[in-house]
Amino acid sequence: MALDQLRQFLARMQDEPALRAQVLAAATADDVAQIAAGVGYSFSGDELLRFSGQKVGRVTVNKKDLPGEYN
């Protein structure tokens, strides 16, 4: 299940500074999903966005609106 994968990835991210730095530098939710796929987790950028506002351990998922972004 993708949400389980997402939770596991966020838990791993809080303990690995290099992985956390990659995620924080990512421009989009899809970029974060690709980073996660590279280390063995499977979820989409849309699933990550729907998880916005929720917390796993010390990590809270927040959607950032970028200037010039169209909704």
PDB file of N, CA, C and O in Angstrom, chain B, residues numbered from 101:
ATOM      1  N   MET B 101       0.847  -1.193   0.000  1.00  0.00           N
ATOM      2  CA  MET B 101       0.000   0.000   0.000  1.00  0.00           C
ATOM      3  C   MET B 101       0.888   1.250   0.000  1.00  0.00           C
ATOM      4  O   MET B 101       1.856   1.331   0.757  1.00  0.00           O
ATOM      5  N   ALA B 102       0.558   2.202  -0.837  1.00  0.00           N
ATOM      6  CA  ALA B 102       1.387   3.386  -1.034  1.00  0.00           C
ATOM      7  C   ALA B 102       1.522   4.238   0.236  1.00  0.00           C
ATOM      8  O   ALA B 102       2.596   4.782   0.492  1.00  0.00           O
ATOM      9  N   LEU B 103       0.468   4.362   1.022  1.00  0.00           N
ATOM     10  CA  LEU B 103       0.574   5.189   2.232  1.00  0.00           C
ATOM     11  C   LEU B 103       1.516   4.567   3.246  1.00  0.00           C
ATOM     12  O   LEU B 103       2.214   5.285   3.962  1.00  0.00           O
ATOM     13  N   ASP B 104       1.547   3.251   3.317  1.00  0.00           N
ATOM     14  CA  ASP B 104       2.513   2.583   4.193  1.00  0.00           C
ATOM     15  C   ASP B 104       3.929   2.860   3.713  1.00  0.00           C
ATOM     16  O   ASP B 104       4.823   3.122   4.518  1.00  0.00           O
ATOM     17  N   GLN B 105       4.132   2.803   2.401  1.00  0.00           N
ATOM     18  CA  GLN B 105       5.442   3.107   1.818  1.00  0.00           C
ATOM     19  C   GLN B 105       5.839   4.558   2.134  1.00  0.00           C
ATOM     20  O   GLN B 105       6.988   4.833   2.481  1.00  0.00           O
ATOM     21  N   LEU B 106       4.889   5.466   2.011  1.00  0.00           N
ATOM     22  CA  LEU B 106       5.142   6.875   2.299  1.00  0.00           C
ATOM     23  C   LEU B 106       5.536   7.065   3.758  1.00  0.00           C
ATOM     24  O   LEU B 106       6.508   7.760   4.052  1.00  0.00           O
ATOM     25  N   ARG B 107       4.798   6.460   4.662  1.00  0.00           N
ATOM     26  CA  ARG B 107       5.123   6.567   6.098  1.00  0.00           C
ATOM     27  C   ARG B 107       6.509   6.002   6.399  1.00  0.00           C
ATOM     28  O   ARG B 107       7.267   6.594   7.166  1.00  0.00           O
ATOM     29  N   GLN B 108       6.840   4.866   5.803  1.00  0.00           N
ATOM     30  CA  GLN B 108       8.151   4.255   6.016  1.00  0.00           C
ATOM     31  C   GLN B 108       9.260   5.154   5.482  1.00  0.00           C
ATOM     32  O   GLN B 108      10.308   5.293   6.114  1.00  0.00           O
ATOM     33  N   PHE B 109       9.033   5.761   4.325  1.00  0.00           N
ATOM     34  CA  PHE B 109      10.031   6.669   3.749  1.00  0.00           C
ATOM     35  C   PHE B 109      10.244   7.880   4.649  1.00  0.00           C
ATOM     36  O   PHE B 109      11.383   8.284   4.882  1.00  0.00           O
ATOM     37  N   LEU B 110       9.157   8.464   5.159  1.00  0.00           N
ATOM     38  CA  LEU B 110       9.285   9.630   6.029  1.00  0.00           C
ATOM     39  C   LEU B 110      10.013   9.277   7.330  1.00  0.00           C
ATOM     40  O   LEU B 110      10.800  10.073   7.840  1.00  0.00           O
ATOM     41  N   ALA B 111       9.749   8.090   7.858  1.00  0.00           N
ATOM     42  CA  ALA B 111      10.449   7.644   9.065  1.00  0.00           C
ATOM     43  C   ALA B 111      11.952   7.494   8.774  1.00  0.00           C
ATOM     44  O   ALA B 111      12.788   7.884   9.589  1.00  0.00           O
ATOM     45  N   ARG B 112      12.282   6.934   7.623  1.00  0.00           N
ATOM     46  CA  ARG B 112      13.694   6.777   7.252  1.00  0.00           C
ATOM     47  C   ARG B 112      14.349   8.134   7.038  1.00  0.00           C
ATOM     48  O   ARG B 112      15.498   8.346   7.428  1.00  0.00           O
ATOM     49  N   MET B 113      13.620   9.043   6.421  1.00  0.00           N
ATOM     50  CA  MET B 113      14.151  10.364   6.116  1.00  0.00           C
ATOM     51  C   MET B 113      14.581  11.116   7.372  1.00  0.00           C
ATOM     52  O   MET B 113      15.571  11.847   7.344  1.00  0.00           O
ATOM     53  N   GLN B 114      13.850  10.945   8.473  1.00  0.00           N
ATOM     54  CA  GLN B 114      14.183  11.692   9.681  1.00  0.00           C
ATOM     55  C   GLN B 114      15.491  11.220  10.311  1.00  0.00           C
ATOM     56  O   GLN B 114      16.093  11.947  11.102  1.00  0.00           O
ATOM     57  N   ASP B 115      15.934  10.013   9.970  1.00  0.00           N
ATOM     58  CA  ASP B 115      17.168   9.479  10.534  1.00  0.00           C
ATOM     59  C   ASP B 115      18.359   9.542   9.592  1.00  0.00           C
ATOM     60  O   ASP B 115      19.469   9.177   9.980  1.00  0.00           O
ATOM     61  N   GLU B 116      18.150  10.000   8.356  1.00  0.00           N
ATOM     62  CA  GLU B 116      19.233  10.068   7.378  1.00  0.00           C
ATOM     63  C   GLU B 116      19.365  11.497   6.845  1.00  0.00           C
ATOM     64  O   GLU B 116      18.615  11.907   5.959  1.00  0.00           O
ATOM     65  N   PRO B 117      20.323  12.248   7.391  1.00  0.00           N
ATOM     66  CA  PRO B 117      20.482  13.655   6.983  1.00  0.00           C
ATOM     67  C   PRO B 117      20.681  13.861   5.483  1.00  0.00           C
ATOM     68  O   PRO B 117      20.166  14.833   4.931  1.00  0.00           O
ATOM     69  N   ALA B 118      21.407  12.979   4.815  1.00  0.00           N
ATOM     70  CA  ALA B 118      21.642  13.151   3.375  1.00  0.00           C
ATOM     71  C   ALA B 118      20.343  12.991   2.596  1.00  0.00           C
ATOM     72  O   ALA B 118      20.083  13.740   1.655  1.00  0.00           O
ATOM     73  N   LEU B 119      19.534  12.023   2.984  1.00  0.00           N
ATOM     74  CA  LEU B 119      18.243  11.806   2.330  1.00  0.00           C
ATOM     75  C   LEU B 119      17.316  12.998   2.598  1.00  0.00           C
ATOM     76  O   LEU B 119      16.619  13.460   1.694  1.00  0.00           O
ATOM     77  N   ARG B 120      17.310  13.484   3.818  1.00  0.00           N
ATOM     78  CA  ARG B 120      16.486  14.641   4.176  1.00  0.00           C
ATOM     79  C   ARG B 120      16.898  15.862   3.351  1.00  0.00           C
ATOM     80  O   ARG B 120      16.041  16.616   2.891  1.00  0.00           O
ATOM     81  N   ALA B 121      18.204  16.058   3.163  1.00  0.00           N
ATOM     82  CA  ALA B 121      18.688  17.192   2.372  1.00  0.00           C
ATOM     83  C   ALA B 121      18.217  17.079   0.921  1.00  0.00           C
ATOM     84  O   ALA B 121      17.839  18.080   0.313  1.00  0.00           O
ATOM     85  N   GLN B 122      18.237  15.866   0.366  1.00  0.00           N
ATOM     86  CA  GLN B 122      17.749  15.673  -1.009  1.00  0.00           C
ATOM     87  C   GLN B 122      16.272  16.040  -1.113  1.00  0.00           C
ATOM     88  O   GLN B 122      15.856  16.717  -2.052  1.00  0.00           O
ATOM     89  N   VAL B 123      15.495  15.591  -0.150  1.00  0.00           N
ATOM     90  CA  VAL B 123      14.054  15.851  -0.179  1.00  0.00           C
ATOM     91  C   VAL B 123      13.781  17.341  -0.030  1.00  0.00           C
ATOM     92  O   VAL B 123      12.934  17.889  -0.735  1.00  0.00           O
ATOM     93  N   LEU B 124      14.486  17.995   0.876  1.00  0.00           N
ATOM     94  CA  LEU B 124      14.254  19.426   1.087  1.00  0.00           C
ATOM     95  C   LEU B 124      14.667  20.251  -0.133  1.00  0.00           C
ATOM     96  O   LEU B 124      14.146  21.346  -0.347  1.00  0.00           O
ATOM     97  N   ALA B 125      15.593  19.735  -0.924  1.00  0.00           N
ATOM     98  CA  ALA B 125      16.025  20.447  -2.129  1.00  0.00           C
ATOM     99  C   ALA B 125      15.131  20.152  -3.336  1.00  0.00           C
ATOM    100  O   ALA B 125      15.244  20.819  -4.364  1.00  0.00           O
ATOM    101  N   ALA B 126      14.252  19.169  -3.220  1.00  0.00           N
ATOM    102  CA  ALA B 126      13.380  18.797  -4.335  1.00  0.00           C
ATOM    103  C   ALA B 126      12.393  19.919  -4.640  1.00  0.00           C
ATOM    104  O   ALA B 126      11.903  20.594  -3.735  1.00  0.00           O
ATOM    105  N   ALA B 127      12.110  20.108  -5.923  1.00  0.00           N
ATOM    106  CA  ALA B 127      11.228  21.193  -6.342  1.00  0.00           C
ATOM    107  C   ALA B 127       9.751  20.808  -6.302  1.00  0.00           C
ATOM    108  O   ALA B 127       8.894  21.661  -6.072  1.00  0.00           O
ATOM    109  N   THR B 128       9.450  19.528  -6.526  1.00  0.00           N
ATOM    110  CA  THR B 128       8.050  19.111  -6.602  1.00  0.00           C
ATOM    111  C   THR B 128       7.826  17.821  -5.815  1.00  0.00           C
ATOM    112  O   THR B 128       8.772  17.127  -5.443  1.00  0.00           O
ATOM    113  N   ALA B 129       6.564  17.523  -5.573  1.00  0.00           N
ATOM    114  CA  ALA B 129       6.202  16.270  -4.907  1.00  0.00           C
ATOM    115  C   ALA B 129       6.603  15.080  -5.771  1.00  0.00           C
ATOM    116  O   ALA B 129       6.998  14.039  -5.244  1.00  0.00           O
ATOM    117  N   ASP B 130       6.507  15.221  -7.087  1.00  0.00           N
ATOM    118  CA  ASP B 130       6.942  14.138  -7.977  1.00  0.00           C
ATOM    119  C   ASP B 130       8.446  13.890  -7.849  1.00  0.00           C
ATOM    120  O   ASP B 130       8.899  12.748  -7.927  1.00  0.00           O
ATOM    121  N   ASP B 131       9.214  14.959  -7.652  1.00  0.00           N
ATOM    122  CA  ASP B 131      10.656  14.801  -7.439  1.00  0.00           C
ATOM    123  C   ASP B 131      10.924  14.008  -6.158  1.00  0.00           C
ATOM    124  O   ASP B 131      11.808  13.152  -6.130  1.00  0.00           O
ATOM    125  N   VAL B 132      10.170  14.291  -5.111  1.00  0.00           N
ATOM    126  CA  VAL B 132      10.321  13.553  -3.855  1.00  0.00           C
ATOM    127  C   VAL B 132       9.963  12.082  -4.070  1.00  0.00           C
ATOM    128  O   VAL B 132      10.650  11.199  -3.558  1.00  0.00           O
ATOM    129  N   ALA B 133       8.903  11.814  -4.816  1.00  0.00           N
ATOM    130  CA  ALA B 133       8.510  10.434  -5.102  1.00  0.00           C
ATOM    131  C   ALA B 133       9.613   9.707  -5.881  1.00  0.00           C
ATOM    132  O   ALA B 133       9.840   8.517  -5.661  1.00  0.00           O
ATOM    133  N   GLN B 134      10.294  10.406  -6.781  1.00  0.00           N
ATOM    134  CA  GLN B 134      11.396   9.795  -7.529  1.00  0.00           C
ATOM    135  C   GLN B 134      12.583   9.509  -6.619  1.00  0.00           C
ATOM    136  O   GLN B 134      13.232   8.473  -6.760  1.00  0.00           O
ATOM    137  N   ILE B 135      12.874  10.408  -5.695  1.00  0.00           N
ATOM    138  CA  ILE B 135      13.942  10.171  -4.719  1.00  0.00           C
ATOM    139  C   ILE B 135      13.604   8.921  -3.895  1.00  0.00           C
ATOM    140  O   ILE B 135      14.456   8.062  -3.671  1.00  0.00           O
ATOM    141  N   ALA B 136      12.359   8.839  -3.457  1.00  0.00           N
ATOM    142  CA  ALA B 136      11.912   7.688  -2.669  1.00  0.00           C
ATOM    143  C   ALA B 136      12.027   6.398  -3.475  1.00  0.00           C
ATOM    144  O   ALA B 136      12.450   5.370  -2.945  1.00  0.00           O
ATOM    145  N   ALA B 137      11.657   6.447  -4.742  1.00  0.00           N
ATOM    146  CA  ALA B 137      11.746   5.256  -5.598  1.00  0.00           C
ATOM    147  C   ALA B 137      13.195   4.783  -5.716  1.00  0.00           C
ATOM    148  O   ALA B 137      13.467   3.585  -5.799  1.00  0.00           O
ATOM    149  N   GLY B 138      14.111   5.742  -5.720  1.00  0.00           N
ATOM    150  CA  GLY B 138      15.529   5.404  -5.819  1.00  0.00           C
ATOM    151  C   GLY B 138      16.070   4.661  -4.618  1.00  0.00           C
ATOM    152  O   GLY B 138      17.108   4.006  -4.709  1.00  0.00           O
ATOM    153  N   VAL B 139      15.378   4.754  -3.490  1.00  0.00           N
ATOM    154  CA  VAL B 139      15.813   4.032  -2.284  1.00  0.00           C
ATOM    155  C   VAL B 139      14.817   2.945  -1.887  1.00  0.00           C
ATOM    156  O   VAL B 139      14.849   2.435  -0.767  1.00  0.00           O
ATOM    157  N   GLY B 140      13.917   2.595  -2.839  1.00  0.00           N
ATOM    158  CA  GLY B 140      13.077   1.425  -2.640  1.00  0.00           C
ATOM    159  C   GLY B 140      11.659   1.630  -2.146  1.00  0.00           C
ATOM    160  O   GLY B 140      11.030   0.678  -1.685  1.00  0.00           O
ATOM    161  N   TYR B 141      11.135   2.849  -2.230  1.00  0.00           N
ATOM    162  CA  TYR B 141       9.765   3.125  -1.779  1.00  0.00           C
ATOM    163  C   TYR B 141       8.901   3.506  -2.967  1.00  0.00           C
ATOM    164  O   TYR B 141       9.387   4.098  -3.930  1.00  0.00           O
ATOM    165  N   SER B 142       7.623   3.168  -2.900  1.00  0.00           N
ATOM    166  CA  SER B 142       6.742   3.415  -4.039  1.00  0.00           C
ATOM    167  C   SER B 142       5.493   4.182  -3.612  1.00  0.00           C
ATOM    168  O   SER B 142       4.607   3.644  -2.948  1.00  0.00           O
ATOM    169  N   PHE B 143       5.447   5.449  -4.010  1.00  0.00           N
ATOM    170  CA  PHE B 143       4.258   6.286  -3.855  1.00  0.00           C
ATOM    171  C   PHE B 143       4.356   7.402  -4.879  1.00  0.00           C
ATOM    172  O   PHE B 143       5.434   7.678  -5.405  1.00  0.00           O
ATOM    173  N   SER B 144       3.240   8.035  -5.158  1.00  0.00           N
ATOM    174  CA  SER B 144       3.234   9.093  -6.173  1.00  0.00           C
ATOM    175  C   SER B 144       3.321  10.472  -5.524  1.00  0.00           C
ATOM    176  O   SER B 144       3.118  10.634  -4.321  1.00  0.00           O
ATOM    177  N   GLY B 145       3.629  11.449  -6.358  1.00  0.00           N
ATOM    178  CA  GLY B 145       3.629  12.823  -5.887  1.00  0.00           C
ATOM    179  C   GLY B 145       2.251  13.248  -5.411  1.00  0.00           C
ATOM    180  O   GLY B 145       2.133  13.983  -4.431  1.00  0.00           O
ATOM    181  N   ASP B 146       1.199  12.789  -6.102  1.00  0.00           N
ATOM    182  CA  ASP B 146      -0.174  13.111  -5.691  1.00  0.00           C
ATOM    183  C   ASP B 146      -0.479  12.542  -4.309  1.00  0.00           C
ATOM    184  O   ASP B 146      -1.123  13.201  -3.492  1.00  0.00           O
ATOM    185  N   GLU B 147      -0.019  11.325  -4.047  1.00  0.00           N
ATOM    186  CA  GLU B 147      -0.242  10.730  -2.724  1.00  0.00           C
ATOM    187  C   GLU B 147       0.484  11.519  -1.647  1.00  0.00           C
ATOM    188  O   GLU B 147      -0.033  11.697  -0.544  1.00  0.00           O
ATOM    189  N   LEU B 148       1.679  11.990  -1.966  1.00  0.00           N
ATOM    190  CA  LEU B 148       2.421  12.821  -1.025  1.00  0.00           C
ATOM    191  C   LEU B 148       1.669  14.119  -0.744  1.00  0.00           C
ATOM    192  O   LEU B 148       1.576  14.546   0.407  1.00  0.00           O
ATOM    193  N   LEU B 149       1.133  14.748  -1.792  1.00  0.00           N
ATOM    194  CA  LEU B 149       0.380  15.992  -1.610  1.00  0.00           C
ATOM    195  C   LEU B 149      -0.872  15.778  -0.759  1.00  0.00           C
ATOM    196  O   LEU B 149      -1.222  16.632   0.056  1.00  0.00           O
ATOM    197  N   ARG B 150      -1.541  14.650  -0.946  1.00  0.00           N
ATOM    198  CA  ARG B 150      -2.731  14.358  -0.136  1.00  0.00           C
ATOM    199  C   ARG B 150      -2.379  14.106   1.321  1.00  0.00           C
ATOM    200  O   ARG B 150      -3.240  14.209   2.195  1.00  0.00           O
ATOM    201  N   PHE B 151      -1.130  13.778   1.588  1.00  0.00           N
ATOM    202  CA  PHE B 151      -0.654  13.528   2.944  1.00  0.00           C
ATOM    203  C   PHE B 151      -0.279  14.832   3.658  1.00  0.00           C
ATOM    204  O   PHE B 151       0.067  14.811   4.839  1.00  0.00           O
ATOM    205  N   SER B 152      -0.346  15.958   2.952  1.00  0.00           N
ATOM    206  CA  SER B 152       0.042  17.257   3.498  1.00  0.00           C
ATOM    207  C   SER B 152      -0.691  17.556   4.799  1.00  0.00           C
ATOM    208  O   SER B 152      -1.895  17.332   4.924  1.00  0.00           O
ATOM    209  N   GLY B 153       0.065  18.066   5.759  1.00  0.00           N
ATOM    210  CA  GLY B 153      -0.489  18.411   7.065  1.00  0.00           C
ATOM    211  C   GLY B 153      -0.386  17.288   8.078  1.00  0.00           C
ATOM    212  O   GLY B 153      -0.621  17.506   9.267  1.00  0.00           O
ATOM    213  N   GLN B 154      -0.041  16.089   7.631  1.00  0.00           N
ATOM    214  CA  GLN B 154       0.091  14.958   8.537  1.00  0.00           C
ATOM    215  C   GLN B 154       1.546  14.804   8.978  1.00  0.00           C
ATOM    216  O   GLN B 154       2.467  15.296   8.327  1.00  0.00           O
ATOM    217  N   LYS B 155       1.723  14.115  10.086  1.00  0.00           N
ATOM    218  CA  LYS B 155       3.038  13.987  10.692  1.00  0.00           C
ATOM    219  C   LYS B 155       3.389  12.519  10.888  1.00  0.00           C
ATOM    220  O   LYS B 155       2.541  11.705  11.254  1.00  0.00           O
ATOM    221  N   VAL B 156       4.651  12.195  10.636  1.00  0.00           N
ATOM    222  CA  VAL B 156       5.203  10.870  10.925  1.00  0.00           C
ATOM    223  C   VAL B 156       6.472  11.101  11.727  1.00  0.00           C
ATOM    224  O   VAL B 156       7.451  11.629  11.200  1.00  0.00           O
ATOM    225  N   GLY B 157       6.464  10.715  12.985  1.00  0.00           N
ATOM    226  CA  GLY B 157       7.620  10.972  13.839  1.00  0.00           C
ATOM    227  C   GLY B 157       7.888  12.455  13.935  1.00  0.00           C
ATOM    228  O   GLY B 157       7.021  13.235  14.330  1.00  0.00           O
ATOM    229  N   ARG B 158       9.106  12.838  13.568  1.00  0.00           N
ATOM    230  CA  ARG B 158       9.496  14.259  13.621  1.00  0.00           C
ATOM    231  C   ARG B 158       9.310  14.968  12.285  1.00  0.00           C
ATOM    232  O   ARG B 158       9.718  16.120  12.141  1.00  0.00           O
ATOM    233  N   VAL B 159       8.706  14.308  11.315  1.00  0.00           N
ATOM    234  CA  VAL B 159       8.535  14.878   9.972  1.00  0.00           C
ATOM    235  C   VAL B 159       7.074  15.228   9.733  1.00  0.00           C
ATOM    236  O   VAL B 159       6.190  14.383   9.873  1.00  0.00           O
ATOM    237  N   THR B 160       6.831  16.484   9.369  1.00  0.00           N
ATOM    238  CA  THR B 160       5.491  16.917   8.983  1.00  0.00           C
ATOM    239  C   THR B 160       5.520  17.264   7.498  1.00  0.00           C
ATOM    240  O   THR B 160       6.398  17.995   7.041  1.00  0.00           O
ATOM    241  N   VAL B 161       4.569  16.743   6.763  1.00  0.00           N
ATOM    242  CA  VAL B 161       4.487  17.000   5.327  1.00  0.00           C
ATOM    243  C   VAL B 161       3.730  18.301   5.114  1.00  0.00           C
ATOM    244  O   VAL B 161       2.599  18.453   5.575  1.00  0.00           O
ATOM    245  N   ASN B 162       4.363  19.245   4.409  1.00  0.00           N
ATOM    246  CA  ASN B 162       3.738  20.530   4.109  1.00  0.00           C
ATOM    247  C   ASN B 162       3.867  20.820   2.629  1.00  0.00           C
ATOM    248  O   ASN B 162       4.960  20.764   2.066  1.00  0.00           O
ATOM    249  N   LYS B 163       2.742  21.131   2.003  1.00  0.00           N
ATOM    250  CA  LYS B 163       2.758  21.543   0.603  1.00  0.00           C
ATOM    251  C   LYS B 163       3.171  23.005   0.558  1.00  0.00           C
ATOM    252  O   LYS B 163       2.651  23.831   1.308  1.00  0.00           O
ATOM    253  N   LYS B 164       4.106  23.315  -0.323  1.00  0.00           N
ATOM    254  CA  LYS B 164       4.549  24.694  -0.495  1.00  0.00           C
ATOM    255  C   LYS B 164       4.036  25.204  -1.828  1.00  0.00           C
ATOM    256  O   LYS B 164       4.252  24.579  -2.866  1.00  0.00           O
ATOM    257  N   ASP B 165       3.367  26.326  -1.798  1.00  0.00           N
ATOM    258  CA  ASP B 165       2.901  26.956  -3.031  1.00  0.00           C
ATOM    259  C   ASP B 165       4.030  27.800  -3.587  1.00  0.00           C
ATOM    260  O   ASP B 165       4.597  28.645  -2.894  1.00  0.00           O
ATOM    261  N   LEU B 166       4.343  27.558  -4.834  1.00  0.00           N
ATOM    262  CA  LEU B 166       5.419  28.289  -5.481  1.00  0.00           C
ATOM    263  C   LEU B 166       4.852  29.481  -6.239  1.00  0.00           C
ATOM    264  O   LEU B 166       3.792  29.374  -6.855  1.00  0.00           O
ATOM    265  N   PRO B 167       5.545  30.616  -6.200  1.00  0.00           N
ATOM    266  CA  PRO B 167       5.086  31.776  -6.983  1.00  0.00           C
ATOM    267  C   PRO B 167       4.972  31.411  -8.458  1.00  0.00           C
ATOM    268  O   PRO B 167       5.869  30.785  -9.022  1.00  0.00           O
ATOM    269  N   GLY B 168       3.877  31.803  -9.068  1.00  0.00           N
ATOM    270  CA  GLY B 168       3.676  31.527 -10.468  1.00  0.00           C
ATOM    271  C   GLY B 168       3.033  30.179 -10.740  1.00  0.00           C
ATOM    272  O   GLY B 168       2.803  29.818 -11.895  1.00  0.00           O
ATOM    273  N   GLU B 169       2.744  29.437  -9.688  1.00  0.00           N
ATOM    274  CA  GLU B 169       2.130  28.115  -9.849  1.00  0.00           C
ATOM    275  C   GLU B 169       0.635  28.290 -10.095  1.00  0.00           C
ATOM    276  O   GLU B 169      -0.015  29.091  -9.424  1.00  0.00           O
ATOM    277  N   TYR B 170       0.098  27.557 -11.037  1.00  0.00           N
ATOM    278  CA  TYR B 170      -1.324  27.641 -11.344  1.00  0.00           C
ATOM    279  C   TYR B 170      -2.049  26.458 -10.716  1.00  0.00           C
ATOM    280  O   TYR B 170      -1.602  25.316 -10.824  1.00  0.00           O
ATOM    281  N   ASN B 171      -3.162  26.739 -10.063  1.00  0.00           N
ATOM    282  CA  ASN B 171      -3.962  25.671  -9.439  1.00  0.00           C
ATOM    283  C   ASN B 171      -5.258  25.516 -10.182  1.00  0.00           C
ATOM    284  O   ASN B 171      -6.079  24.672  -9.822  1.00  0.00           O
TER     285      ASN B 171
END
